[in-house]
Each structure stands twice: as structure tokens, then as C-alpha cells.
Amino acid sequence: MPINFRAFFLPDTRADADTFWLGLGFIAFADALRLTLLDAGLAMFAWLLILFCLAALHINRLRDAGRQGPLVIVPLAAGVAVKAIVAIIAVTVAILPGFMDYLEAQGVDINDPAQVQAAGQDDELIAGFQQLMIENEADTLAAFSAGDWPSAIAFWLTVFAIGFWFARMPRKG
């Protein structure tokens, strides 16, 4: 069966295993371009388009295999969940040095775990750090953008791993 490029974008056709893999690669490449070239606002809109194309491709693969469309939620939900978890971890790792510097500037001995834990539960210190993050917008945006690539890689590894299941579904009809 020839490659049907329409299967990458619209949920109205069939996608055999080869078309499915090619579509995943194409959409992953588009996502990499999104992260590289677009700013936050456009990147979020493009992310929604990426998810739509990914859903369309999976629906088309399910149609080719004679399976029900609601299975499309499996790769999308798993990918988004893993992406969110990795993004939270990456942003936390990026913010932690600044938080530790802030605690040290506030007189907290960062070598004493008990003091650091107590400071982490002090509402005034946390509010002060939040205000510092608001005032230093460039540093805050840099910390949040630290989660972009790790979360994207985790998302695509998850989608490709589940893709093996979808690609191995036998063709019906």
C-alpha cells in the first residue's frame, strides 16, 4: 500500500504500519521544530496541532487494524502524563540552585538539612522567593524552559514505545 500522507493530518483514512511509523517520525520532527523556532504563545498553539495530528494518525492506524477509535487515548494520555512528570522534575532541578541561593541569602544554613526543610515550610520565605521569581522574569522563564526538551523527549519515547503495539496490530478489512 502506498504511503498516504493525508493519514498524518486527518482522521478519515487508513494508516498501515509503514505509514504510521513515517507519520510518527514526521510529527516528532514537527514538534522539534516547534520547540526550536516558536515562542511560548505560538508553541502552545502548535502543541495542540501536534496532538491533533497525533490523534488523527493513531485513529487511522486503529481504523486500518479494525479496532475501536477510543484506544487513541492510550498513547496520548500516557505521553502527556510522562511529559508533565518530566517537565515538573526538570523545572524543579532548574529552580533548585536559585532557591538554595535565596535561602543562603536569607541566613539559612544550606548544609543543615533540618534548617532547609524548615525554611521550605516557612510561608514568608516561600512568598519572598515567589516574589523574587516574579521580579526576575528572565531567570524564571529560563528555568521553566529547562523542561522543554526533556519533557518532549520523554513524550516521544512514550509515544514511540506504545507505537510498537499499534504498529503490530494486524490489518483487517
Residue pairs with C-beta under 8 A, 6 or more apart in sequence:
1 16
1 18
1 19
3 18
3 19
3 22
4 13
4 14
4 15
4 19
6 12
6 13
7 13
7 14
7 15
7 19
7 20
7 23
7 56
7 57
7 60
8 22
8 23
8 26
8 27
8 53
8 56
8 57
9 53
9 56
10 56
11 55
11 56
11 59
11 60
12 60
13 60
13 63
14 60
14 63
14 64
15 23
15 57
15 60
15 61
15 63
15 64
16 64
16 171
17 61
17 167
17 168
19 60
19 61
20 57
20 60
20 61
20 163
20 166
20 167
21 163
21 167
23 53
23 57
24 54
24 57
24 159
24 160
24 163
27 50
27 53
27 54
27 57
28 156
28 159
28 160
30 46
30 50
30 53
31 47
31 50
31 152
31 156
32 152
34 43
34 46
34 47
34 50
35 43
35 148
35 149
35 152
38 46
51 76
51 80
54 75
54 76
54 79
54 159
55 72
55 76
58 71
58 72
58 75
58 76
58 166
59 69
59 72
61 166
61 167
61 169
62 68
62 69
62 71
62 72
62 166
62 169
63 69
64 169
64 171
64 172
65 166
65 169
65 170
65 171
65 172
66 171
66 172
66 173
67 169
74 162
75 158
75 159
75 162
75 163
75 166
78 158
78 159
78 162
79 155
79 156
79 158
79 159
79 162
80 155
82 154
82 155
82 157
82 158
83 151
83 152
83 154
83 155
83 158
84 151
85 154
86 147
86 150
86 151
86 153
86 154
86 155
87 147
87 148
87 150
87 151
88 147
89 147
89 150
90 146
90 147
90 150
90 151
91 143
91 144
91 146
91 147
93 146
94 142
94 143
94 144
94 146
94 147
95 133
95 143
98 132
98 133
98 139
98 143
99 129
100 110
100 116
102 125
102 128
102 129
102 132
103 110
103 116
103 119
103 125
104 110
106 119
106 125
106 128
108 115
108 116
108 119
108 125
109 115
109 116
110 116
119 125
120 126
133 139
133 140
134 140
